[in-house]
Amino acid sequence: MHFCLIDLQRDFFEEISNDDETHRLTGNNGCASEKLYQLCDATVVPEYRDLVRCFLDVPTLAERLKNEEYISTEYRMCDGSWHSLRFVAKKRDEAGNVTHVLCTVRCRAV
């Protein structure tokens, strides 16, 4: 399972844990949009890429989470496995707008 925290205002992510390093910052960080799209294009099967890319759209995440605590989707990876991706509202500003999300990705048992 992978976890990262995304600052929506800065379009910046920090990986919190991955399959090798758990419960601490891994040192992986950078532009959230860029990294999410790179991972999608490299690992998601072509027939799911458009769906996943749309779901990963960082500029629209705050609006999509306005009245939700989380949103999620499932997709198939190039290796044939199914994954579940979830964005959880982590922090909101005084007006209730989401400013930070937790992104979780896990392999779904078939």
Secondary structure, DSSP 8 states (H G I E B T S, - for coil): -EEEEEETTTTEEEEEE-SSS-SS--S-EEEHHHHHHHHHHHHB-HHHHHHHHHHT-GGGHHHHTTT-SEEEEEEEBTTS-EEEEEEEEEEE-TTS-EEEEEEEEEEE--
